Amino acid sequence: MLEIRCCCEHCNIDLPAASKAARICTFECTFCVGCVENVLQEVCPNCGAGFQPRPIRPAVNFINDNFLGKYPAATERFHRPVDLVKHAKLVTKVRAYWQSLSN
């Protein structure tokens, strides 16, 4: 089950459970859409994966107790600003890999 992390790891902006601005990778690294698009160039700095919009867990119990009341969002903040020089090298490596797959 997703933790629904509460902030962007890079800029530390709040990303509440219902935020449409949250983006996650396959390991649930969580960033805001602004950082993903403008800083990270769609590449996760922790694993090299891409990003998708984070699903929104319902705040209302529509069915089977699968809602925030029973499964609350995480409250621990993961604020780890990205080293942009290292990240630029990672982006180059990741893009070269994806390019090699399309040849």
GUVONU-93771 format. One record per residue (C-alpha): residue in three letters; z, y negated, x negated. Coordinates in Angstrom, 3 decimals. Each point is the difference from the previous one (the first is absolute). Layout:
  type        zz        yy        xx
   ala         Z         Y         X
...
# end
This chain:
  type        zz        yy        xx
   met     0.000     0.000     0.000
   leu    -0.846    -3.470    -1.278
   glu     2.889    -2.134    -1.239
   ile    -1.585    -3.184     1.409
   arg     1.054    -2.053    -3.023
   cys     1.123    -3.520     0.749
   cys    -1.791    -2.168    -2.587
   cys    -2.984    -0.444    -2.274
   glu     0.745     1.518    -3.399
   his    -1.829    -2.819    -1.779
   cys     0.821    -3.280     1.776
   asn     3.113     1.213     1.888
   ile    -1.158    -1.426     3.349
   asp     1.646     1.647     3.011
   leu    -2.079     2.684     1.702
   pro     1.869     0.893     3.196
   ala    -0.701     3.330     1.689
   ala    -2.529    -1.579     2.390
   ser    -1.853    -1.948    -2.693
   lys    -3.771     0.309     0.077
   ala    -0.084    -1.463    -3.537
   ala     1.540     3.082    -1.673
   arg    -2.203     2.238    -2.123
   ile     0.995     3.356    -1.528
   cys    -1.504     2.460    -2.468
   thr     0.310     3.800     0.168
   phe     3.477    -0.199    -1.591
   glu     1.106    -2.705     2.453
   cys     0.058    -2.752    -2.604
   thr     0.133    -3.040     2.260
   phe    -1.692    -3.360    -0.483
   cys    -1.083    -2.867     2.234
   val    -3.670    -0.398     0.841
   gly    -0.156    -3.242    -2.015
   cys     1.137     1.708    -3.201
   val    -2.188     3.062     0.621
   glu    -3.153    -2.075     0.485
   asn     0.591    -2.965    -2.313
   val     2.162     1.341    -2.834
   leu    -0.293     3.789    -0.126
   gln    -3.715     0.240     0.817
   glu     0.703     2.911     2.379
   val     1.461     2.167    -2.811
   cys     3.628     1.151     0.088
   pro     1.702    -1.012    -3.268
   asn     2.327     3.007     0.187
   cys    -2.487     2.840     0.502
   gly    -3.561    -1.373     0.006
   ala    -0.638     0.951     3.630
   gly    -1.502    -2.217     2.674
   phe     1.802    -1.504     2.976
   gln    -0.003     0.390     3.759
   pro     1.765    -1.963     2.748
   arg     3.515     1.334     0.503
   pro     0.459     1.593     3.425
   ile     2.426    -1.710     2.350
   arg     2.865     2.166     1.237
   pro     0.733    -0.876     3.634
   ala     3.149    -1.977     0.728
   val     0.092     1.621     3.448
   asn     0.675     3.662     0.727
   phe    -3.307     0.890     1.624
   ile     0.331     3.746    -0.636
   asn     2.285     2.538    -1.691
   asp     2.339    -2.554    -1.649
   asn    -2.691    -0.889    -2.567
   phe     0.845    -3.689    -0.374
   leu     1.797    -2.472    -2.251
   gly     3.275     0.487     1.858
   lys     0.214     3.585    -1.205
   tyr    -2.008    -0.373    -3.218
   pro     0.660    -3.532    -1.280
   ala    -2.036    -1.761    -2.647
   ala     1.332    -0.084    -3.551
   thr     2.114    -2.954    -1.055
   glu    -0.006     0.489    -3.796
   arg    -2.278    -2.512    -1.689
   phe    -2.462     1.197    -2.652
   his    -0.901    -3.218    -1.823
   arg    -1.954     0.869    -3.136
   pro    -2.421    -2.803    -0.871
   val    -3.215     1.344    -1.497
   asp    -0.915    -0.621    -3.633
   leu    -3.426    -1.516     0.646
   val    -1.360     0.657    -3.504
   lys     0.819     3.718     0.231
   his    -1.275     0.082     3.571
   ala    -3.388    -1.449    -0.981
   lys    -0.424     2.924    -2.432
   leu     0.954     2.465     2.726
   val    -2.498    -1.552     2.433
   thr    -2.767     0.393    -2.594
   lys     0.934     3.649    -0.560
   val     0.205     0.780     3.725
   arg    -3.312    -1.695     0.786
   ala    -1.731     1.902    -2.824
   tyr     1.338     3.243     1.430
   trp    -1.254    -0.757     3.526
   gln    -3.348    -1.108    -1.413
   ser    -0.347     3.303    -1.868
   leu     0.510     1.898     3.249
   ser    -2.836    -1.844     1.709
   asn    -2.555     0.831    -2.722
# end
